[in-house]
């Protein structure tokens, strides 16, 4: 699958000055040899620019129900992100026995 171009062709423009973007949010659960666990929350920009934090949109009442979209175009990017994050986790922590991840959200800013 081809990489998404940096020109935001998949994200539409906004009239409020906030750049369009598509962001995936993941929770990584790390299990260690001694039986302990750790959770890490990571956000990944799939397309566009890094969006403002959620509080910005709450104060501006900018949360709306999203139209459905086909996630196929960014599936390969998400797989690569997960593999890279798991490699970083294994290099940063000793005694990792297992890493699980869960997509906890997709944010589209249009």
Order of alpha helices (4+ residues) and beta strands (2+ residues): beta-beta-alpha-alpha-beta
